[in-house]
Amino acid sequence: MTKDFITDYGTITVRNAMFEEDNGTDLFEGIELKDENGDIIEIAGYQDVDELSVDYIEKLIEITR
């Protein structure tokens, strides 16, 4: 599932993703936020992309910057 959000940071594409643990063998669920420049922010933990809001996406970006 992929969804685009128009935010104060530009268009952010959010999608569900699987990430690799540091040990190189285990996987975990999360979401990936990708901006117009191709920069990616990985957020651990499953979230329903359809349920996310622009305000929530902007807060995630603020926290990780």
LOLONU-391807 format. One record per atom (N, C-alpha, C, O): residue number from 1; residue in three letters; atom name; x, y, z. Coordinates in steps of 0.05 Angstrom, whole numbers, plus 5000, padded with zeros to 4 digits. Each point is the difference from the previous one (the first is absolute). Layout:
# LOLONU-391807
<vomi num="NUM" residuo="Ala" atomo="CA" X="X" Y="Y" Z="Z"/>
...
***
This chain:
# LOLONU-391807
<vomi num="1" residuo="Met" atomo="N" X="5017" Y="4977" Z="5000"/>
<vomi num="1" residuo="Met" atomo="CA" X="4983" Y="5023" Z="5000"/>
<vomi num="1" residuo="Met" atomo="C" X="5018" Y="5025" Z="5000"/>
<vomi num="1" residuo="Met" atomo="O" X="5018" Y="5002" Z="5016"/>
<vomi num="2" residuo="Thr" atomo="N" X="4976" Y="5016" Z="4966"/>
<vomi num="2" residuo="Thr" atomo="CA" X="5015" Y="5025" Z="4998"/>
<vomi num="2" residuo="Thr" atomo="C" X="4980" Y="5023" Z="4999"/>
<vomi num="2" residuo="Thr" atomo="O" X="4979" Y="4998" Z="4988"/>
<vomi num="3" residuo="Lys" atomo="N" X="5028" Y="5024" Z="5026"/>
<vomi num="3" residuo="Lys" atomo="CA" X="4983" Y="5023" Z="5000"/>
<vomi num="3" residuo="Lys" atomo="C" X="5017" Y="5026" Z="5001"/>
<vomi num="3" residuo="Lys" atomo="O" X="5020" Y="5001" Z="5014"/>
<vomi num="4" residuo="Asp" atomo="N" X="4972" Y="5019" Z="4970"/>
<vomi num="4" residuo="Asp" atomo="CA" X="5014" Y="5025" Z="4999"/>
<vomi num="4" residuo="Asp" atomo="C" X="4987" Y="5021" Z="5018"/>
<vomi num="4" residuo="Asp" atomo="O" X="4975" Y="5001" Z="5001"/>
<vomi num="5" residuo="Phe" atomo="N" X="5041" Y="5014" Z="5014"/>
<vomi num="5" residuo="Phe" atomo="CA" X="4990" Y="5021" Z="5017"/>
<vomi num="5" residuo="Phe" atomo="C" X="5013" Y="5027" Z="4992"/>
<vomi num="5" residuo="Phe" atomo="O" X="5024" Y="5001" Z="4996"/>
<vomi num="6" residuo="Ile" atomo="N" X="4960" Y="5020" Z="5001"/>
<vomi num="6" residuo="Ile" atomo="CA" X="5010" Y="5026" Z="4995"/>
<vomi num="6" residuo="Ile" atomo="C" X="5005" Y="5014" Z="5027"/>
<vomi num="6" residuo="Ile" atomo="O" X="4981" Y="5006" Z="5014"/>
<vomi num="7" residuo="Thr" atomo="N" X="5044" Y="4998" Z="4993"/>
<vomi num="7" residuo="Thr" atomo="CA" X="5007" Y="5011" Z="5026"/>
<vomi num="7" residuo="Thr" atomo="C" X="5015" Y="5026" Z="4998"/>
<vomi num="7" residuo="Thr" atomo="O" X="5006" Y="5009" Z="4978"/>
<vomi num="8" residuo="Asp" atomo="N" X="5001" Y="5003" Z="5045"/>
<vomi num="8" residuo="Asp" atomo="CA" X="5017" Y="5024" Z="5000"/>
<vomi num="8" residuo="Asp" atomo="C" X="5028" Y="4993" Z="4990"/>
<vomi num="8" residuo="Asp" atomo="O" X="5015" Y="5018" Z="4993"/>
<vomi num="9" residuo="Tyr" atomo="N" X="4992" Y="4956" Z="5006"/>
<vomi num="9" residuo="Tyr" atomo="CA" X="5026" Y="4991" Z="4990"/>
<vomi num="9" residuo="Tyr" atomo="C" X="5000" Y="4991" Z="4971"/>
<vomi num="9" residuo="Tyr" atomo="O" X="5019" Y="4989" Z="4990"/>
<vomi num="10" residuo="Gly" atomo="N" X="4959" Y="5016" Z="4996"/>
<vomi num="10" residuo="Gly" atomo="CA" X="4996" Y="4992" Z="4973"/>
<vomi num="10" residuo="Gly" atomo="C" X="4984" Y="4974" Z="4999"/>
<vomi num="10" residuo="Gly" atomo="O" X="4987" Y="4992" Z="5020"/>
<vomi num="11" residuo="Thr" atomo="N" X="5013" Y="4995" Z="4957"/>
<vomi num="11" residuo="Thr" atomo="CA" X="4985" Y="4975" Z="4997"/>
<vomi num="11" residuo="Thr" atomo="C" X="5016" Y="4977" Z="5013"/>
<vomi num="11" residuo="Thr" atomo="O" X="5023" Y="4996" Z="4993"/>
<vomi num="12" residuo="Ile" atomo="N" X="4964" Y="4990" Z="5026"/>
<vomi num="12" residuo="Ile" atomo="CA" X="5012" Y="4978" Z="5013"/>
<vomi num="12" residuo="Ile" atomo="C" X="4985" Y="4974" Z="4992"/>
<vomi num="12" residuo="Ile" atomo="O" X="4976" Y="4999" Z="5004"/>
<vomi num="13" residuo="Thr" atomo="N" X="5039" Y="4982" Z="4986"/>
<vomi num="13" residuo="Thr" atomo="CA" X="4988" Y="4974" Z="4993"/>
<vomi num="13" residuo="Thr" atomo="C" X="5005" Y="4981" Z="5023"/>
<vomi num="13" residuo="Thr" atomo="O" X="5022" Y="4996" Z="5009"/>
<vomi num="14" residuo="Val" atomo="N" X="4956" Y="4992" Z="5001"/>
<vomi num="14" residuo="Val" atomo="CA" X="5001" Y="4982" Z="5023"/>
<vomi num="14" residuo="Val" atomo="C" X="4992" Y="4973" Z="4990"/>
<vomi num="14" residuo="Val" atomo="O" X="4980" Y="4996" Z="4986"/>
<vomi num="15" residuo="Arg" atomo="N" X="5035" Y="4984" Z="5023"/>
<vomi num="15" residuo="Arg" atomo="CA" X="4993" Y="4972" Z="4992"/>
<vomi num="15" residuo="Arg" atomo="C" X="5008" Y="4981" Z="5023"/>
<vomi num="15" residuo="Arg" atomo="O" X="5018" Y="5006" Z="5016"/>
<vomi num="16" residuo="Asn" atomo="N" X="4968" Y="4972" Z="4985"/>
<vomi num="16" residuo="Asn" atomo="CA" X="5008" Y="4979" Z="5019"/>
<vomi num="16" residuo="Asn" atomo="C" X="5025" Y="4987" Z="4989"/>
<vomi num="16" residuo="Asn" atomo="O" X="5003" Y="4997" Z="4976"/>
<vomi num="17" residuo="Ala" atomo="N" X="5014" Y="4994" Z="5042"/>
<vomi num="17" residuo="Ala" atomo="CA" X="5026" Y="4988" Z="4992"/>
<vomi num="17" residuo="Ala" atomo="C" X="5009" Y="4980" Z="5021"/>
<vomi num="17" residuo="Ala" atomo="O" X="4991" Y="5000" Z="5023"/>
<vomi num="18" residuo="Met" atomo="N" X="5028" Y="4983" Z="4968"/>
<vomi num="18" residuo="Met" atomo="CA" X="5013" Y="4981" Z="5018"/>
<vomi num="18" residuo="Met" atomo="C" X="5029" Y="5009" Z="5002"/>
<vomi num="18" residuo="Met" atomo="O" X="5013" Y="5006" Z="4980"/>
<vomi num="19" residuo="Phe" atomo="N" X="4997" Y="4995" Z="5045"/>
<vomi num="19" residuo="Phe" atomo="CA" X="5028" Y="5009" Z="5004"/>
<vomi num="19" residuo="Phe" atomo="C" X="5016" Y="4977" Z="5013"/>
<vomi num="19" residuo="Phe" atomo="O" X="4988" Y="4983" Z="5013"/>
<vomi num="20" residuo="Glu" atomo="N" X="5038" Y="5018" Z="4983"/>
<vomi num="20" residuo="Glu" atomo="CA" X="5018" Y="4980" Z="5010"/>
<vomi num="20" residuo="Glu" atomo="C" X="5011" Y="5009" Z="5027"/>
<vomi num="20" residuo="Glu" atomo="O" X="5009" Y="5023" Z="5002"/>
<vomi num="21" residuo="Glu" atomo="N" X="4991" Y="4959" Z="5017"/>
<vomi num="21" residuo="Glu" atomo="CA" X="5013" Y="5006" Z="5026"/>
<vomi num="21" residuo="Glu" atomo="C" X="5030" Y="5003" Z="4997"/>
<vomi num="21" residuo="Glu" atomo="O" X="5011" Y="4992" Z="4979"/>
<vomi num="22" residuo="Asp" atomo="N" X="5002" Y="5019" Z="5040"/>
<vomi num="22" residuo="Asp" atomo="CA" X="5029" Y="5004" Z="4999"/>
<vomi num="22" residuo="Asp" atomo="C" X="5015" Y="4973" Z="4998"/>
<vomi num="22" residuo="Asp" atomo="O" X="5022" Y="4999" Z="4990"/>
<vomi num="23" residuo="Asn" atomo="N" X="4966" Y="4980" Z="5020"/>
<vomi num="23" residuo="Asn" atomo="CA" X="5013" Y="4974" Z="4999"/>
<vomi num="23" residuo="Asn" atomo="C" X="5001" Y="4988" Z="4972"/>
<vomi num="23" residuo="Asn" atomo="O" X="5013" Y="4980" Z="4995"/>
<vomi num="24" residuo="Gly" atomo="N" X="4972" Y="5032" Z="4986"/>
<vomi num="24" residuo="Gly" atomo="CA" X="5000" Y="4991" Z="4973"/>
<vomi num="24" residuo="Gly" atomo="C" X="4983" Y="4976" Z="4993"/>
<vomi num="24" residuo="Gly" atomo="O" X="5000" Y="4991" Z="4977"/>
<vomi num="25" residuo="Thr" atomo="N" X="4986" Y="4998" Z="5042"/>
<vomi num="25" residuo="Thr" atomo="CA" X="4983" Y="4977" Z="4995"/>
<vomi num="25" residuo="Thr" atomo="C" X="4971" Y="5004" Z="5005"/>
<vomi num="25" residuo="Thr" atomo="O" X="4983" Y="4988" Z="4987"/>
<vomi num="26" residuo="Asp" atomo="N" X="5010" Y="5029" Z="5032"/>
<vomi num="26" residuo="Asp" atomo="CA" X="4972" Y="5004" Z="5008"/>
<vomi num="26" residuo="Asp" atomo="C" X="4988" Y="5024" Z="4986"/>
<vomi num="26" residuo="Asp" atomo="O" X="5014" Y="5019" Z="4993"/>
<vomi num="27" residuo="Leu" atomo="N" X="4960" Y="4979" Z="5002"/>
<vomi num="27" residuo="Leu" atomo="CA" X="4985" Y="5022" Z="4987"/>
<vomi num="27" residuo="Leu" atomo="C" X="4979" Y="5011" Z="5019"/>
<vomi num="27" residuo="Leu" atomo="O" X="4991" Y="4986" Z="5018"/>
<vomi num="28" residuo="Phe" atomo="N" X="5002" Y="5040" Z="4978"/>
<vomi num="28" residuo="Phe" atomo="CA" X="4978" Y="5012" Z="5015"/>
<vomi num="28" residuo="Phe" atomo="C" X="4984" Y="5018" Z="4982"/>
<vomi num="28" residuo="Phe" atomo="O" X="5011" Y="5011" Z="4980"/>
<vomi num="29" residuo="Glu" atomo="N" X="4964" Y="4993" Z="5027"/>
<vomi num="29" residuo="Glu" atomo="CA" X="4983" Y="5017" Z="4984"/>
<vomi num="29" residuo="Glu" atomo="C" X="5003" Y="5029" Z="5008"/>
<vomi num="29" residuo="Glu" atomo="O" X="5008" Y="5007" Z="5022"/>
<vomi num="30" residuo="Gly" atomo="N" X="4985" Y="5011" Z="4959"/>
<vomi num="30" residuo="Gly" atomo="CA" X="5001" Y="5028" Z="5006"/>
<vomi num="30" residuo="Gly" atomo="C" X="4988" Y="5015" Z="4976"/>
<vomi num="30" residuo="Gly" atomo="O" X="4988" Y="4989" Z="4982"/>
<vomi num="31" residuo="Ile" atomo="N" X="5016" Y="5038" Z="5018"/>
<vomi num="31" residuo="Ile" atomo="CA" X="4993" Y="5016" Z="4978"/>
<vomi num="31" residuo="Ile" atomo="C" X="5024" Y="5016" Z="4990"/>
<vomi num="31" residuo="Ile" atomo="O" X="5019" Y="5005" Z="5016"/>
<vomi num="32" residuo="Glu" atomo="N" X="4980" Y="5002" Z="4959"/>
<vomi num="32" residuo="Glu" atomo="CA" X="5022" Y="5015" Z="4988"/>
<vomi num="32" residuo="Glu" atomo="C" X="4988" Y="5026" Z="4990"/>
<vomi num="32" residuo="Glu" atomo="O" X="4980" Y="5001" Z="4986"/>
<vomi num="33" residuo="Leu" atomo="N" X="5033" Y="5022" Z="5021"/>
<vomi num="33" residuo="Leu" atomo="CA" X="4992" Y="5026" Z="4991"/>
<vomi num="33" residuo="Leu" atomo="C" X="5022" Y="5010" Z="4981"/>
<vomi num="33" residuo="Leu" atomo="O" X="5023" Y="5001" Z="5006"/>
<vomi num="34" residuo="Lys" atomo="N" X="4968" Y="5005" Z="4969"/>
<vomi num="34" residuo="Lys" atomo="CA" X="5019" Y="5008" Z="4980"/>
<vomi num="34" residuo="Lys" atomo="C" X="4992" Y="5028" Z="4989"/>
<vomi num="34" residuo="Lys" atomo="O" X="4977" Y="5004" Z="4992"/>
<vomi num="35" residuo="Asp" atomo="N" X="5042" Y="5015" Z="5009"/>
<vomi num="35" residuo="Asp" atomo="CA" X="4994" Y="5027" Z="4991"/>
<vomi num="35" residuo="Asp" atomo="C" X="5006" Y="5003" Z="4970"/>
<vomi num="35" residuo="Asp" atomo="O" X="5009" Y="4981" Z="4987"/>
<vomi num="36" residuo="Glu" atomo="N" X="4987" Y="5042" Z="5003"/>
<vomi num="36" residuo="Glu" atomo="CA" X="5003" Y="5006" Z="4971"/>
<vomi num="36" residuo="Glu" atomo="C" X="5030" Y="4997" Z="4991"/>
<vomi num="36" residuo="Glu" atomo="O" X="5005" Y="4995" Z="4976"/>
<vomi num="37" residuo="Asn" atomo="N" X="5014" Y="5008" Z="5042"/>
<vomi num="37" residuo="Asn" atomo="CA" X="5028" Y="4997" Z="4994"/>
<vomi num="37" residuo="Asn" atomo="C" X="5010" Y="4971" Z="5001"/>
<vomi num="37" residuo="Asn" atomo="O" X="5023" Y="4995" Z="4994"/>
<vomi num="38" residuo="Gly" atomo="N" X="4959" Y="4987" Z="5015"/>
<vomi num="38" residuo="Gly" atomo="CA" X="5008" Y="4972" Z="5002"/>
<vomi num="38" residuo="Gly" atomo="C" X="5011" Y="4993" Z="5028"/>
<vomi num="38" residuo="Gly" atomo="O" X="5007" Y="4977" Z="5004"/>
<vomi num="39" residuo="Asp" atomo="N" X="4993" Y="5042" Z="5014"/>
<vomi num="39" residuo="Asp" atomo="CA" X="5009" Y="4994" Z="5028"/>
<vomi num="39" residuo="Asp" atomo="C" X="4979" Y="4983" Z="5013"/>
<vomi num="39" residuo="Asp" atomo="O" X="4976" Y="5005" Z="4997"/>
<vomi num="40" residuo="Ile" atomo="N" X="5033" Y="4975" Z="5018"/>
<vomi num="40" residuo="Ile" atomo="CA" X="4982" Y="4980" Z="5013"/>
<vomi num="40" residuo="Ile" atomo="C" X="5003" Y="5001" Z="5030"/>
<vomi num="40" residuo="Ile" atomo="O" X="5022" Y="5001" Z="5010"/>
<vomi num="41" residuo="Ile" atomo="N" X="4955" Y="4998" Z="5003"/>
<vomi num="41" residuo="Ile" atomo="CA" X="4999" Y="4997" Z="5029"/>
<vomi num="41" residuo="Ile" atomo="C" X="4986" Y="4973" Z="5006"/>
<vomi num="41" residuo="Ile" atomo="O" X="4978" Y="4996" Z="4990"/>
<vomi num="42" residuo="Glu" atomo="N" X="5034" Y="4987" Z="5026"/>
<vomi num="42" residuo="Glu" atomo="CA" X="4988" Y="4974" Z="5007"/>
<vomi num="42" residuo="Glu" atomo="C" X="4989" Y="5002" Z="5028"/>
<vomi num="42" residuo="Glu" atomo="O" X="5014" Y="5008" Z="5019"/>
<vomi num="43" residuo="Ile" atomo="N" X="4961" Y="4984" Z="4984"/>
<vomi num="43" residuo="Ile" atomo="CA" X="4987" Y="5000" Z="5026"/>
<vomi num="43" residuo="Ile" atomo="C" X="4992" Y="4971" Z="5007"/>
<vomi num="43" residuo="Ile" atomo="O" X="4985" Y="4987" Z="4985"/>
<vomi num="44" residuo="Ala" atomo="N" X="5024" Y="5003" Z="5037"/>
<vomi num="44" residuo="Ala" atomo="CA" X="4994" Y="4973" Z="5009"/>
<vomi num="44" residuo="Ala" atomo="C" X="4972" Y="4998" Z="5010"/>
<vomi num="44" residuo="Ala" atomo="O" X="4989" Y="5018" Z="5012"/>
<vomi num="45" residuo="Gly" atomo="N" X="4999" Y="4959" Z="4983"/>
<vomi num="45" residuo="Gly" atomo="CA" X="4973" Y="4994" Z="5011"/>
<vomi num="45" residuo="Gly" atomo="C" X="4979" Y="5003" Z="4978"/>
<vomi num="45" residuo="Gly" atomo="O" X="5000" Y="5019" Z="4985"/>
<vomi num="46" residuo="Tyr" atomo="N" X="4983" Y="4961" Z="5014"/>
<vomi num="46" residuo="Tyr" atomo="CA" X="4979" Y="5000" Z="4979"/>
<vomi num="46" residuo="Tyr" atomo="C" X="4980" Y="5022" Z="5005"/>
<vomi num="46" residuo="Tyr" atomo="O" X="4992" Y="5005" Z="5023"/>
<vomi num="47" residuo="Gln" atomo="N" X="5001" Y="5009" Z="4956"/>
<vomi num="47" residuo="Gln" atomo="CA" X="4979" Y="5021" Z="5001"/>
<vomi num="47" residuo="Gln" atomo="C" X="4984" Y="4998" Z="4974"/>
<vomi num="47" residuo="Gln" atomo="O" X="5011" Y="4995" Z="4978"/>
<vomi num="48" residuo="Asp" atomo="N" X="4963" Y="5008" Z="5024"/>
<vomi num="48" residuo="Asp" atomo="CA" X="4982" Y="4999" Z="4977"/>
<vomi num="48" residuo="Asp" atomo="C" X="5003" Y="5027" Z="4985"/>
<vomi num="48" residuo="Asp" atomo="O" X="4992" Y="5021" Z="5010"/>
<vomi num="49" residuo="Val" atomo="N" X="5020" Y="4978" Z="4967"/>
<vomi num="49" residuo="Val" atomo="CA" X="5005" Y="5025" Z="4985"/>
<vomi num="49" residuo="Val" atomo="C" X="4974" Y="5015" Z="4994"/>
<vomi num="49" residuo="Val" atomo="O" X="5001" Y="5025" Z="4999"/>
<vomi num="50" residuo="Asp" atomo="N" X="4977" Y="4961" Z="4996"/>
<vomi num="50" residuo="Asp" atomo="CA" X="4975" Y="5013" Z="4995"/>
<vomi num="50" residuo="Asp" atomo="C" X="4990" Y="5017" Z="5023"/>
<vomi num="50" residuo="Asp" atomo="O" X="4985" Y="5019" Z="4997"/>
<vomi num="51" residuo="Glu" atomo="N" X="5023" Y="4974" Z="5027"/>
<vomi num="51" residuo="Glu" atomo="CA" X="4991" Y="5013" Z="5025"/>
<vomi num="51" residuo="Glu" atomo="C" X="5017" Y="5024" Z="5008"/>
<vomi num="51" residuo="Glu" atomo="O" X="4993" Y="5015" Z="5018"/>
<vomi num="52" residuo="Leu" atomo="N" X="5030" Y="4989" Z="4968"/>
<vomi num="52" residuo="Leu" atomo="CA" X="5018" Y="5022" Z="5008"/>
<vomi num="52" residuo="Leu" atomo="C" X="4990" Y="5027" Z="4990"/>
<vomi num="52" residuo="Leu" atomo="O" X="4986" Y="5001" Z="4980"/>
<vomi num="53" residuo="Ser" atomo="N" X="5021" Y="5020" Z="5034"/>
<vomi num="53" residuo="Ser" atomo="CA" X="4993" Y="5027" Z="4992"/>
<vomi num="53" residuo="Ser" atomo="C" X="5024" Y="5017" Z="4994"/>
<vomi num="53" residuo="Ser" atomo="O" X="5023" Y="4992" Z="5007"/>
<vomi num="54" residuo="Val" atomo="N" X="4973" Y="5030" Z="4980"/>
<vomi num="54" residuo="Val" atomo="CA" X="5022" Y="5018" Z="4993"/>
<vomi num="54" residuo="Val" atomo="C" X="5014" Y="5010" Z="5025"/>
<vomi num="54" residuo="Val" atomo="O" X="5024" Y="5002" Z="5001"/>
<vomi num="55" residuo="Asp" atomo="N" X="4960" Y="5005" Z="5020"/>
<vomi num="55" residuo="Asp" atomo="CA" X="5011" Y="5010" Z="5025"/>
<vomi num="55" residuo="Asp" atomo="C" X="5019" Y="4979" Z="5012"/>
<vomi num="55" residuo="Asp" atomo="O" X="5021" Y="5007" Z="5010"/>
<vomi num="56" residuo="Tyr" atomo="N" X="4970" Y="4968" Z="4990"/>
<vomi num="56" residuo="Tyr" atomo="CA" X="5017" Y="4978" Z="5011"/>
<vomi num="56" residuo="Tyr" atomo="C" X="5026" Y="4997" Z="4985"/>
<vomi num="56" residuo="Tyr" atomo="O" X="5021" Y="4996" Z="5012"/>
<vomi num="57" residuo="Ile" atomo="N" X="4977" Y="5005" Z="4961"/>
<vomi num="57" residuo="Ile" atomo="CA" X="5024" Y="4997" Z="4983"/>
<vomi num="57" residuo="Ile" atomo="C" X="5019" Y="5023" Z="5006"/>
<vomi num="57" residuo="Ile" atomo="O" X="5024" Y="4996" Z="5003"/>
<vomi num="58" residuo="Glu" atomo="N" X="4966" Y="5029" Z="5000"/>
<vomi num="58" residuo="Glu" atomo="CA" X="5017" Y="5023" Z="5005"/>
<vomi num="58" residuo="Glu" atomo="C" X="5014" Y="4997" Z="5028"/>
<vomi num="58" residuo="Glu" atomo="O" X="5023" Y="5007" Z="5003"/>
<vomi num="59" residuo="Lys" atomo="N" X="4963" Y="4982" Z="5016"/>
<vomi num="59" residuo="Lys" atomo="CA" X="5011" Y="4996" Z="5027"/>
<vomi num="59" residuo="Lys" atomo="C" X="5022" Y="4978" Z="4999"/>
<vomi num="59" residuo="Lys" atomo="O" X="5021" Y="5003" Z="5013"/>
<vomi num="60" residuo="Leu" atomo="N" X="4975" Y="4976" Z="4971"/>
<vomi num="60" residuo="Leu" atomo="CA" X="5021" Y="4980" Z="4997"/>
<vomi num="60" residuo="Leu" atomo="C" X="5025" Y="5012" Z="4988"/>
<vomi num="60" residuo="Leu" atomo="O" X="5022" Y="4993" Z="5009"/>
<vomi num="61" residuo="Ile" atomo="N" X="4975" Y="5024" Z="4971"/>
<vomi num="61" residuo="Ile" atomo="CA" X="5022" Y="5012" Z="4987"/>
<vomi num="61" residuo="Ile" atomo="C" X="5015" Y="5019" Z="5020"/>
<vomi num="61" residuo="Ile" atomo="O" X="5025" Y="4999" Z="5001"/>
<vomi num="62" residuo="Glu" atomo="N" X="4960" Y="5016" Z="5014"/>
<vomi num="62" residuo="Glu" atomo="CA" X="5013" Y="5018" Z="5020"/>
<vomi num="62" residuo="Glu" atomo="C" X="5016" Y="4985" Z="5021"/>
<vomi num="62" residuo="Glu" atomo="O" X="5022" Y="5008" Z="5007"/>
<vomi num="63" residuo="Ile" atomo="N" X="4967" Y="4969" Z="5002"/>
<vomi num="63" residuo="Ile" atomo="CA" X="5013" Y="4984" Z="5020"/>
<vomi num="63" residuo="Ile" atomo="C" X="5026" Y="4988" Z="4990"/>
<vomi num="63" residuo="Ile" atomo="O" X="5020" Y="4999" Z="5015"/>
<vomi num="64" residuo="Thr" atomo="N" X="4981" Y="4993" Z="4960"/>
<vomi num="64" residuo="Thr" atomo="CA" X="5023" Y="4987" Z="4989"/>
<vomi num="64" residuo="Thr" atomo="C" X="5021" Y="5018" Z="4989"/>
<vomi num="64" residuo="Thr" atomo="O" X="5022" Y="4991" Z="4993"/>
<vomi num="65" residuo="Arg" atomo="N" X="4973" Y="5034" Z="5004"/>
<vomi num="65" residuo="Arg" atomo="CA" X="5019" Y="5019" Z="4989"/>
<vomi num="65" residuo="Arg" atomo="C" X="5018" Y="5011" Z="5021"/>
<vomi num="65" residuo="Arg" atomo="O" X="5018" Y="5016" Z="4994"/>
***
